Amino acid sequence: MLALARLLIIGFVVLTVVYVSLSLYSRSVRRAKLESEWNDLGGEGDKETFVREGLEEYDGSLRRKLILGVYIVPFCLMILIIYLTNYN
């Protein structure tokens, strides 16, 4: 039981690092696309406001929520492997 707890804790820490890295990378890519879009549109208005509003829209998007799969997929696979190993 202690080994399972240790696996879960270490796995959670590793997955958290992966999640934060992916989240920051995805947000920076979106910021770059918004800045590029602002430049292509001719730069009307305030650039920071345009980028901030675009990032607020991104925060509620499906892509942002899909990054949570970093936690869900490995956990489900681990549960499946434990089940198949012990009960089949």
Helices and strands as residue ranges (DSSP letters): H 2-40, H 47-59, H 62-66, H 69-87
